[in-house]
Amino acid sequence: MSTFSTALAAAYKAQQEGRLDLAEQQYREILAAEPQNSDAWHLLGVLETQRGRNGDAIDAISKAVAIQDGNPAYHYSLGRAQALASRFGPAETSLRRAIEIHEPLAPAHLELGVVLDRQGRPDEAMACFEKALRLKPDYAMAYFNAANVLRRRNQRDAAIENYNKAIELDPRLLEARFNLALALRESGRGGEAAEHLRHLVSVRPEWAQARGNLAVTLMDIGEAGEALELIEKAVADDPQDHRLRNNCGNLYFAVGRFDEALEQFRRSIEIEPDYGVAYNGLGSALRAVSNLDEAIATFERAVQLSPDSHAVRFSLADAYDRVHRTDDARPHLDRALELKPDFSMALLLKAKIERRDGFLEQSRDRLRLLLESVNDDSRASIATEMGHTLEALGEYEGAFEAFSDAQRCIRESEEFRQFPQDFYPATVTACRERITPDLVTTWESEPPADNVTPPIFFVGFPRSGTTLMEQVFDAHPALYTSGERPILNRLISEVKEMTGGYRGYPEDLDDLTDDDVINLRALYYEQSERMLGSGNQHLRIVDKQPLNIVHLAVVRRVFPEAPVVVALRDPRAVCWSCFIQEFQLNQAMIHFADLRTTADLYAKVMDLWLHYRSVLGVNAMEYRYEDLVGDFEGVVRRILDFTGVGWDDAVKTYHEKARSTVVTTPSFRDVTSPVYDRAVDKWRHYQAHLGDVTERVRPFLREFGYDE
């Protein structure tokens, strides 16, 4: 039996002090003289583990075990090395042997729990962590690992409690603070999460994941400016960090800067070609810019790299579903649910497919179970889908309650609260008050002589049927639709830069010089050409962004010759349809979370349109959605003749092209079918709840020719 010789003690001391080369040399000298020294083999193996040479560690510690099988420390160290080498079966055997020899060995129970958890056996893992804590009540790592299991089970309150206990016992356990921040963020406590992440960044400024997650968390709580500044600085400091690039792409994606998001995701993949997470982000950004074929190919590559990622599987399933390849979507959706049976967004997609397939009761029952089990950001989406399912079942009161619950969830969300309620209405009011006939008469009514065909601007209040006409435009071989990309918003920002922004928008439009207008037109064409891509430069842009109706003064100032198509629909149908959708929140869309504020915004915006119609002198044409679905060819001919492109038979089969196009609005599935009128009067099922809406929009019923 070996003893702790003076030489062994010296080697062990060097190892403890981090002088690993010296320690290894001394261990090997001892073993050369005494090959059966089990302690030397054991400590040499532990040293190899410290260096990350897990195979060598296993070999060395196995020799110690072969010499002296009855030492629990040897079996424990062997189990740790095997676990680090992802040899979980042998690791479990070694750790159970350590416990068999010496049952009170708390670290062995802890390590066995980690190994069982890695094998997908969380219940057994939790039992091990609890045993470790009974043996050692101040065991920070046991609290930390128990918290990880609880977090994956969505038992976030319990997870947070355990993370806090781990940090209290060992403040140096930075991974516990990091995971605590993630759990807090997932619980909607973004402010607290940001505090912990700020602490981590201050302690370890080089920790890329902490910086990246701080930026993402700041975005969640409405600190977009600081978030972008932080992530951009982090990328500049460490441009070869693929994770930072990926996080930067996610933030650009979140604020709608899709071209910059694409660049960051691609750089992340260039640095680390097998980084599946970045492929997932790249696929989402490609889908957002309607690059369908590449998006699906990218998601498929993400699945190849991360076949056991429930999130990646879901992304591909969702992409297939959105392009009407539901049969291709099903196996990936099923796999996502095998990997994460409580994955709420995957269960929601399954319910949507069931509704579309006519299994309404099955969809309803699935959604009810989901609503009973979730209390997070997905609840609004689930309640919205429940509303649509109950509506399809003819249960209109239940549908109204579900839609109302969805909007209540949105109003109570942290994302909703980050937007000031009065900002967008104040912008509309400013345009109404400051764009006067006297102001407009000072503007040129003729375009500069740049010999460029102007874009077609397509506007209207959201949910006025614009997606249908957008797909008709897109089917025309001479046209290309913008997919609601904010090209005009870029011009508005540029106006401020050109004029100094002293008077503010929209007065600063009057401060533009002739050269400024020419430069703004050039900027617009540059942006649109980038969107078109090579080979499509001959196409004419249809700039479809419904709420650009608020900014038609910019159109008049920069593109006085441009045709403007204005979509109209029964105001009651519009307001109801806005209320029952789940929009990406922004300064305008927050108003659709309540029927009253929806009607108020409609009245403000459409009153502004009536004002513009009388004072701006824009080249505009109105059409009504109800007329379009009632006389499709007649209305479309008039619109195409008005824009100057003329009729083409391809527009009659717009729905066939739409099946291969990414439509990002809530109407993405409706526009892939031939024209129908079933949506025209849906709002009438809810008239009992729309009395205040009707009163608020009554002047527009008369103005646009609808029965009161």
Secondary structure as UniProt FT lines:
FT   HELIX           6..16
FT   TURN            17..18
FT   HELIX           20..33
FT   TURN            35..36
FT   HELIX           38..50
FT   TURN            51..52
FT   HELIX           54..67
FT   TURN            69..70
FT   HELIX           72..84
FT   TURN            85..86
FT   HELIX           88..101
FT   TURN            103..104
FT   HELIX           106..118
FT   TURN            119..120
FT   HELIX           122..135
FT   TURN            137..138
FT   HELIX           140..152
FT   TURN            153..154
FT   HELIX           156..169
FT   TURN            171..172
FT   HELIX           174..186
FT   TURN            187..188
FT   HELIX           190..203
FT   TURN            205..206
FT   HELIX           208..220
FT   TURN            221..222
FT   HELIX           224..237
FT   TURN            239..240
FT   HELIX           242..254
FT   TURN            255..256
FT   HELIX           258..271
FT   TURN            273..274
FT   HELIX           276..288
FT   TURN            289..290
FT   HELIX           292..305
FT   TURN            307..308
FT   HELIX           310..322
FT   TURN            323..324
FT   HELIX           326..339
FT   TURN            341..342
FT   HELIX           344..356
FT   TURN            357..358
FT   HELIX           360..373
FT   TURN            377..378
FT   HELIX           379..392
FT   TURN            393..394
FT   HELIX           396..411
FT   HELIX           414..417
FT   TURN            421..422
FT   HELIX           423..434
FT   HELIX           437..440
FT   TURN            441..442
FT   STRAND          456..460
FT   TURN            462..463
FT   HELIX           466..475
FT   TURN            477..478
FT   STRAND          479..481
FT   TURN            483..484
FT   HELIX           487..499
FT   TURN            500..501
FT   TURN            505..506
FT   HELIX           507..511
FT   HELIX           514..532
FT   TURN            534..535
FT   TURN            537..538
FT   STRAND          540..544
FT   HELIX           546..551
FT   HELIX           552..558
FT   TURN            560..561
FT   STRAND          563..568
FT   HELIX           571..579
FT   TURN            587..588
FT   HELIX           589..593
FT   HELIX           595..615
FT   STRAND          619..624
FT   HELIX           625..630
FT   HELIX           632..643
FT   HELIX           649..653
FT   HELIX           654..658
FT   TURN            659..660
FT   TURN            666..669
FT   HELIX           670..672
FT   TURN            678..681
FT   HELIX           682..689
FT   HELIX           691..703
FT   TURN            704..705
//
